[in-house]
Amino acid sequence: MSQATSTTPAAAIDYDGAVARYFTAWNATDPAERAQAVAAAWVEDGSYTDPLSDASGHDQLVTVIGGAQAQFPGFAFRLTGTVDGHHHTARFSWELVSDADGSAPVAGSDVITLADDGRVRSVFGFLDRVPTA
């Protein structure tokens, strides 16, 4: 039996850069820019799964992100804390922040796996705080 090996050492992976591209995609409000940002952040068959969504491929990812933006217009996703990564996997926390008043009614934590090129292969998202009504 053979084991798959990575051609990119984990130490060479730019976890912060991968997460920055991820947030660029989530915060791109123009549909064309969003599609470009998704392609820069995710591999072609990349996936995103959270309690409310399960998407794979660039087209579905663009749609899920657009839906979140439609539900929370005038909000942006922001990293809270630092990115923790090893072995092509990273975790981080975030908040959805209002541009108008700085409130953050939604917060969560994500775990991502990365391809050798630093793009996201999969995301598993968890909602830590959601609006009550």
Kinemage of the C-alpha trace (Angstrom):
@kinemage 1
@onewidth
@group {chain A} dominant
@subgroup {mainchain}
@vectorlist {calphas} color= white
{ca met a 1} P 0.000 0.000 0.000
{ca ser a 2} L 1.381 3.444 -0.883
{ca gln a 3} L 0.879 6.602 1.044
{ca ala a 4} L 0.067 9.891 -0.641
{ca thr a 5} L 2.713 12.498 -0.019
{ca ser a 6} L 2.549 16.216 -0.420
{ca thr a 7} L 4.985 18.071 -2.633
{ca thr a 8} L 4.627 21.189 -0.491
{ca pro a 9} L 6.010 21.093 3.040
{ca ala a 10} L 3.444 22.259 5.581
{ca ala a 11} L 5.898 24.919 6.761
{ca ala a 12} L 5.789 26.479 3.279
{ca ile a 13} L 2.013 26.912 3.265
{ca asp a 14} L 0.836 30.482 3.758
{ca tyr a 15} L -2.138 29.859 6.037
{ca asp a 16} L -2.700 33.591 6.653
{ca gly a 17} L -2.707 34.262 2.908
{ca ala a 18} L -5.185 31.459 2.272
{ca val a 19} L -7.545 32.821 4.919
{ca ala a 20} L -7.140 36.379 3.574
{ca arg a 21} L -8.194 35.163 0.083
{ca tyr a 22} L -11.108 33.306 1.693
{ca phe a 23} L -12.365 36.528 3.333
{ca thr a 24} L -11.845 38.456 0.094
{ca ala a 25} L -14.253 36.020 -1.558
{ca trp a 26} L -16.825 36.281 1.251
{ca asn a 27} L -16.675 40.085 1.154
{ca ala a 28} L -16.748 40.606 -2.636
{ca thr a 29} L -20.079 42.294 -3.331
{ca asp a 30} L -19.750 42.587 -7.111
{ca pro a 31} L -20.752 39.272 -8.748
{ca ala a 32} L -17.846 39.277 -11.232
{ca glu a 33} L -15.328 40.139 -8.514
{ca arg a 34} L -16.882 37.464 -6.275
{ca ala a 35} L -16.424 34.811 -8.979
{ca gln a 36} L -12.772 35.840 -9.446
{ca ala a 37} L -12.178 35.846 -5.684
{ca val a 38} L -13.735 32.383 -5.302
{ca ala a 39} L -11.483 31.055 -8.082
{ca ala a 40} L -8.452 32.576 -6.347
{ca ala a 41} L -9.427 31.154 -2.946
{ca trp a 42} L -10.770 27.654 -3.769
{ca val a 43} L -9.691 24.779 -6.003
{ca glu a 44} L -12.179 24.050 -8.807
{ca asp a 45} L -13.964 21.287 -6.900
{ca gly a 46} L -13.577 22.955 -3.502
{ca ser a 47} L -16.363 22.686 -0.974
{ca tyr a 48} L -18.021 24.609 1.847
{ca thr a 49} L -20.206 22.988 4.509
{ca asp a 50} L -21.849 24.622 7.524
{ca pro a 51} L -25.149 24.037 9.353
{ca leu a 52} L -27.023 26.026 6.672
{ca ser a 53} L -25.135 25.242 3.459
{ca asp a 54} L -23.408 22.494 1.538
{ca ala a 55} L -21.782 23.668 -1.672
{ca ser a 56} L -19.106 22.399 -4.006
{ca gly a 57} L -17.543 23.903 -7.089
{ca his a 58} L -17.032 27.541 -7.893
{ca asp a 59} L -20.570 28.222 -9.153
{ca gln a 60} L -22.232 26.891 -5.989
{ca leu a 61} L -19.725 28.705 -3.773
{ca val a 62} L -20.451 32.003 -5.532
{ca thr a 63} L -24.180 31.398 -5.014
{ca val a 64} L -23.829 30.583 -1.288
{ca ile a 65} L -21.709 33.676 -0.680
{ca gly a 66} L -24.157 35.843 -2.613
{ca gly a 67} L -27.010 34.459 -0.516
{ca ala a 68} L -25.221 35.334 2.731
{ca gln a 69} L -24.591 38.845 1.454
{ca ala a 70} L -28.257 39.237 0.461
{ca gln a 71} L -29.310 38.134 3.943
{ca phe a 72} L -26.885 40.559 5.631
{ca pro a 73} L -26.460 43.611 3.376
{ca gly a 74} L -23.942 46.119 4.674
{ca phe a 75} L -22.023 43.501 6.674
{ca ala a 76} L -18.510 42.131 6.197
{ca phe a 77} L -16.754 39.033 7.447
{ca arg a 78} L -13.752 39.775 9.690
{ca leu a 79} L -11.125 37.491 11.195
{ca thr a 80} L -11.050 37.413 14.988
{ca gly a 81} L -7.845 36.220 16.569
{ca thr a 82} L -5.155 34.424 14.640
{ca val a 83} L -5.030 31.624 12.114
{ca asp a 84} L -3.759 28.314 13.494
{ca gly a 85} L -2.476 25.884 10.877
{ca his a 86} L -0.551 22.670 10.317
{ca his a 87} L -0.442 19.840 7.751
{ca his a 88} L -2.540 21.611 5.097
{ca thr a 89} L -5.259 22.338 7.687
{ca ala a 90} L -6.111 25.612 9.398
{ca arg a 91} L -8.696 26.876 11.839
{ca phe a 92} L -9.824 30.394 12.616
{ca ser a 93} L -12.725 32.372 14.012
{ca trp a 94} L -14.659 35.206 12.434
{ca glu a 95} L -17.478 37.690 12.961
{ca leu a 96} L -20.000 39.199 10.567
{ca val a 97} L -19.692 42.926 11.294
{ca ser a 98} L -22.098 45.756 10.383
{ca asp a 99} L -20.474 48.559 8.410
{ca ala a 100} L -23.025 50.963 9.919
{ca asp a 101} L -22.657 50.391 13.647
{ca gly a 102} L -19.938 47.765 14.184
{ca ser a 103} L -22.323 45.222 15.688
{ca ala a 104} L -21.527 41.575 15.033
{ca pro a 105} L -24.692 39.465 15.324
{ca val a 106} L -23.111 36.381 13.746
{ca ala a 107} L -19.824 34.693 14.620
{ca gly a 108} L -18.287 31.353 13.844
{ca ser a 109} L -15.250 29.163 13.494
{ca asp a 110} L -14.040 27.441 10.351
{ca val a 111} L -11.663 24.582 9.670
{ca ile a 112} L -10.176 24.509 6.183
{ca thr a 113} L -8.034 22.064 4.277
{ca leu a 114} L -5.671 23.409 1.649
{ca ala a 115} L -4.319 22.095 -1.618
{ca asp a 116} L -0.598 22.242 -2.345
{ca asp a 117} L -1.116 25.547 -4.205
{ca gly a 118} L -2.558 27.137 -1.029
{ca arg a 119} L -6.140 27.279 -2.246
{ca val a 120} L -8.986 25.905 -0.157
{ca arg a 121} L -9.976 22.317 -0.796
{ca ser a 122} L -12.711 22.130 1.871
{ca val a 123} L -14.290 24.232 4.605
{ca phe a 124} L -16.201 23.003 7.619
{ca gly a 125} L -17.939 25.962 9.247
{ca phe a 126} L -19.488 26.219 12.684
{ca leu a 127} L -21.851 28.961 13.858
{ca asp a 128} L -20.916 30.133 17.343
{ca arg a 129} L -23.355 33.064 17.572
{ca val a 130} L -26.527 33.678 15.537
{ca pro a 131} L -29.338 36.234 15.845
{ca thr a 132} L -32.173 35.107 18.127
{ca ala a 133} L -34.997 36.643 16.130
